[in-house]
């Protein structure tokens, strides 16, 4: 019995097309806009609470009305990439600076 060969480029193309269609469907149905609309409603509700608290003369703290959506996506791999990039940047900056110092000394008569 012969073993069927799997066509890897075809499988990759089908998966990428499926991802594209899912993203296209989400864009067309307004999924992203709906999420942003929900954030706007929360903001409007916080504004109404703030206005009511101001008119009632309550003590007001900013943290009660503002929600933070910050998500920290850093991990060991991203931190390693960041440190590597910074080290490479410093190496190139210092290397080019030294190179141009040598070239400038060769060109000038000082």
N, C-alpha and C positions, 0 to 999 in steps of 0.2 A: 504494500500500500504506500503510495507516494504521499509525502508530507507537503501540505500546501504552504507556499511561501506567503508571508504577510507583507503586503505592500505598505511599507512605513510612510512614504510620502503621502499616499492616499489617506491613511489614518490621520496623519497630522493635519492635512487639509480639511478633512471632515470635522475634526475637533475644533480647529480654528474657525471654520464656518459656523459651527454650532455656537461658539462663544460670541461671534459677531452677531448672529441672529438674536441671541438672548439680550445682548446690549442694545441692539436696534429696537427690539420689542419694548424694553424698559424705557428707552427714550421716547418712543412713539406713544406709549400709554401714559406718559407723564409721571413715572415713578419718582424721578429726581425732583421734579417740580412739586410733587405732593410732599416729599420730605422737607423741602425748603418752606412750603406753605405751613407745615406743622411747626417749624421753628419760628415762623413769623407769628403764629397764633400764640405761642408761649411768650413771645416778646410782648405782644399786645396785652396779654393777661397780666404780665409783670408790670407794664406801664399803668394799667388800671389800678392794680394794687398799690403801686407807688403813689399815684394821684390820690387815692382814698386815704392812704396813711398820712400824706402831707396835709390833706384837708382836715384829718382828725387830730393832727398835731402829735403824732407818734414819733418816737426816735427812729431815725432812718439809717440803715446800714446798707451799703452797696451790695454786699454779698447776698442779701435776701432777695434781690431782684435780678441779679445777673447770673446766668448759668454758664459754666465753662465747658466747652466742648473739646478741650485739648486732650489729645491722645498721644501718649509717648510710644512711638513705634521702634525705639532703639532696642537693639539686641547686640550680642557679642559680634556678630558678623558685620552689622552696620557700623558699630564702633570701631572695629578693625579697619574697615574701609575708610572711615573718616580719618583715623590716625595715619593710615598709609597715605592718603591723599594730602594731608597736611605736611607730612614728612617729605613727600615728593615735591610739593610746592616749595618748601623751604630749601631743599637741596637744589632745585632748579634755579630759584631766585639767587641763592648765594653763589652757585656755580656760574651763572650768567654774569652776575655782578663782578666776580673775580676775573672772568674772561675779558670783560670789557675794560676792567682796570689795566690788565696786562696789555691789551690792544691800545688803549689810550696812552700808556707809557711808551709803547713802541712808536706811535704816531707823533707824539709831541716831543719837543726838544728839551724838556725839563730834566 
